[in-house]
Amino acid sequence: MNKEEIKKIVVDYINKNESASYAELQWLFEGKGYDYKGELLSCSDVCEHVVFWSDWNAEAFDLMTELLHEGVVHREPAHPLRYLMDGAALTLPKVQRAVQYKTGHWAPVVFIKGPDSRAEE
């Protein structure tokens, strides 16, 4: 399965379900036979120690970044329970406030369909 095919599958899934966590996307990838596993992290542009997700390969993170830049999806904060319900979570301490962390902290997020309307404000 090529990257464009899996991108369409991801977009269709998010559009149908309104949102998706990284954990849900892993289940989707596994169900479609897409090899997403790797050793990379997705980190905040503002603070490199704020981690959104881990253990994906470059192609998997790149396809989500492309969808973000295309305005097809955007990220919003999520409650950690969303990840527990989806069956996966990071073991890092959770981000509590907007500061420059010196060690890894997890910022649970979900992907929401469409561009980020908050960016226009």
N, C-alpha and C positions, 0 to 999 in steps of 0.2 A: 504494500500500500504506500503510495507516495504522499508527500507532505500536503499537497493541494486536496487530495481525497480526504485525509484525516482532518484538515482544516474545515472542510464542508461538514463533516460529521460532527465536529465540535460545535460549530455555529448552529447547526440544526438542533443539537441537543440543548444548547443554552437557550435558543429561541423557544423551544417547546416547553422547557422547564423554568424559564425566567432567569435562572441563575445556575451556577455550578461551582463547587469547591474543587480545589486541586485533587482531593481524595476521590470525588465523583469522576473527575476526568481520568484518573488512573484506572478506575473500574471500566470506564468507557473504552480506554485504550486497550486494556487487557481483553475485553469482550470482542474488540475488532481485530485483535492480533497485531496491534501496533507496538513496536519496540520503543518505549519511552524511557527505560531505565538507564541511569547513569550515575554520575557522582557530582553533578553540578548543583548550585544553589540559585534560586531567584531571590535577589536582594533589592531593597529600596534604593532608588537613585539618590535619596536624601541622606541615608546612613547605611553604609555597607554592612553594618552589624544587625540590621533589621531584615530578617529572612521571611519571605513569603512561603517558600516551599523548597524541598531538597530532593536529591536522588533521581533527578531526571537527566536526560542527555541534552546536548545543545540543540538538536533539531526540535525536540518537544518544547523546550523553552522558547526557541525562536518562533515557532508557529503561534504560540500564545502572544508573544511580543508583537508579531505582525498583526494579529487580530486587534490588539490594543491600539497600535499606531494607525490602523485602517479605520478605527472608530466603530468597528463591528461589535466590540465588547468593551467594557471597562471594569476596573476592580473597585470593590467597596469592602470596608471592614466587615468581618463576620464574627459572631460569637464562637468561641472554641467548641461549644456544644454541637454546633453544626458539623464540625469535623469528627467529633466523637460519634455522632449519629451516622456519619458517612463512613465510619470504620477506620479512620486514620488521623493522626495528629503528629506534630513535631514535639520532641521532648525538651525543647528549649524553653526558658522562661518566657512568658507572654509579655509583649509590649504593653506598658501601662500608661505611658504618656509620650508626648513628642519631645524627645531629648536625643542627644547624640550618644547612643550606647557604645560602650567600649568592648562588650562581648556580645555574642549572638543572642538575639531575642526574636521570638516568633510573632509575626503580625498575621493572624488568620484573616484571609480575604476570600471573597467569592467573585466570580466573573458574572457580570450582569449584561444582558443584551443591550446593544446600542451604545452610542457615545456617552461620555460622562457629562451630564447637564450641569454639574457643579463647576466644571472647567469654564463654562461660558459666563459665569457670574462675576 
